[in-house]
């Protein structure tokens, strides 16, 4: 979610947890209701009823039913009289704990309430239907989180699922519906980065786009972009240093030439001054001679 969808990778793990919850619910949601329907008075301690319990029950009920079937008629009667219900309560608690372990906050809260309740029917009620509304609440919360962290296409798809509001719409989005919009958003983001980046960034971005996989796009956004940008910055820094050295060299050469020209002018001026002094001395000598000649005359 990059990165922010950096954010979007933790989201996929949570989606997987939701799917596990669905499987667990599918496995444990039915037996409590079937046990209630097939929990007759043990007329004649019917072994068929024990077989039904073994087929429909959870792990604890099946184990107890198996022991009863392999045992005496008294074992069968004891199982039907109390063992079935007792083991069924244990199975229900195990199932509720499994759902709580894989569920979101609302499911965990509802599951804990069922576990804490003193009502014998609380566990069966939760397993039969009590998990559904909290589960849908968790789904809506998760979709809103993904929508907040996602790009435009993902947000639009998430909003459509929320607007539909059905369990199927929410589940479909969390299972598969987010993938294509997320991939589209990633491709758009990679193209934006490529347009603004330097040579190394553009090359790495193009490789990710050419690969076309979610992993390649995600890797570029999360890892390769920063590496390529650092290389571009290093290259730019070296180029700047070279340019600065060239400018400094040109300036030094210019200053050296100016100093040489100034020195040449100083030498020329000194020579001119010496010549002027010599000329002045010669003129003064001639003037002195002229004066002496005039005096002699």
Protein Blocks (a to p, Z undefined) as FASTA:
>chain_A
ZZlmmmmmmmmmmmmmmmmmmmmmmmmmmmmmmmmmmmccfehiiaklmmmmmmmmcfkl
mmmmmmmmmmcfklmmmmmmmmmmmmmmmmmmmmmmmmmmmmcfklmmmmmmmmmpmbfk
lmmmmmmmmmmmmmmmmmmmmmmmmmmmmcfklmmmmmmmmmnopaklmmmmmmmmmmmm
mmmmmmmmmmmmmmmmcfklmmmmmmmmmnopaklmmmmmmmmmmmmmmmmmmmmmmmmm
mmmmmmmmmmmmmmmmmmmmmmmmmmmmmmmmmmmmmmmmmmmmmmmmmmmmmmmZZ
